[in-house]
Amino acid sequence: GARAVTRAEAARAAPPPAATAEEEGEVRRRLLAAVPSLVRAEDVAACVREAGADGLDSLPAEALCRLVLLRSGGALPALPESLSLSACPLEPRDALRRAEQGAEEGAILVKGDAEAGAGCGLGVSPPPWGGFGDVVGETKRQLKRTTLVAASDLRAGGGVEVVGVPWLLQQFGTPPAQREALLHCEHAVSGEDYVGGASSLSLGGFSGIPLADMPPQLASSSLTPDWWPSPLPVLTLSMGGASAARYRLSPWGSAAIHHLLWGAQLFVVAPPTPSNLRLLQQSGHEAGGGGGGGADFPRRLAGAQVVMARGGQTLLLPSGWVHASLTVEDSASICWRWQPREQLAAALAVVRADWGELAAEVRLAGAVAIDSLTRSMWDLLASEVREASRAPPGAPLKPAQATLLRALSGYLDRRRACTPRAVKLPGALLERTAALLSQS
């Protein structure tokens, strides 16, 4: 099985921030407003009866989340039996500090720049518009009409079709009650998609919305710009009630940044514990990929949370976390792959595991030159060993430092033939690493 965090690390992991009464009330308000358009009346009535409630308004937020996630048009196949609501957005600086403690810290919801105040945000301020209709005209002007995107229609069995941007914009511009399709679209963004080849897109007169460039506040703490596999960012356009209809991992087990440009989405997330990863591995082997097979998956996922992210907010999803999402309101989001050094151990545990039919998706075959990646990891191990060797003799390693050294040495032990010029004696470096770990 894949190793993610040690028992000691799990014991140190702080619990996810509990939802305040104010935040839980906002989640309930959004869900209550969305339920009539997302869920059939008979399904709503059945849920109310099963809960023994007086009516829809008396259902708690967690029950409303389950109703929307399981009964919308693009519902998820199943949910974990235990699912707690985590809806406490943190200040950006606190969120980054928490994320840098390691993958076991949990999914982190970050306040939007407008909530956090000037100069305190992540650099992904929300634009001054409230929905898709506000930006159709400007998007048509800037997005090349020849751009093709992949879209799934959840009302037609979820099949993926390649469609043109004009048709897609027309569908989203139609009032929800008149729509004949339930669309979920994920598009890898590059500057070639836009008129003039710009890497950023100005919408509604607001400049500086980064749809290809990761905000510098986040890029500075990531290995991705240097050598970790870095897929293109993904722009998601999704109608209320739609989803990707499956659970997944980010490619290479990387951490991910989901920034909501507008709308609202529910995320179901679970930590990369060995048992959770085994459940996902089994589902891939039994169902031929897609994270939907196996009687125990996702029912037995442990430590699962449901988080609602709203326009302007950002979800920091740690390395290796299993996740799925469903759109509550027409939404647009941008996702960057983000790999903090402190979370590399969890990502390597994912990469080394046996994924069966899911392997091509998890490892994103062809996205990186493995030899180059391996040499960069040798350089990192050498740097970490030098840093650890500066400590007083006999002093134990810091927990995060030990976790990273253990993960790197375990990955590189079978890759001694692929080293950079600076590492002339890989065996001696691994022996020195083992000696340092023995002191912990």
QUIPEDA-V205743 format. One line per field, one symbol per residue. phi: phi as a letter, one per 30 degrees, with the letter a starting at -180 (. if undefined). Layout:
phi = ???
//
This chain:
phi = .dccbdddddddddddddddedddddddddddddeeccbdeddddddddddicdledcddedddededdcbdeceddabddcbcdbbcdcdedddddddddkdddjdbccededddjdicccibedddbcadddbedddedcdedddcbcbccddciidcbcbddeddddddddeedcdcbbcbbbbdcbdddceiiddbbcchiccjddcbcdeddcddccdedcadebdddccccbdejcadiacacdeiiddbcccddajabcccbbdddeddddddedddddcijjibcidcccecdcidbcbcccejdbcccdeiddabbbddbebbbbbcdbbdedcdeddddddddcchddedddcheidadddddddddddddddddddddddeeiddddedddddddddddddecbddbbdddcdbddddddddddddddd
//
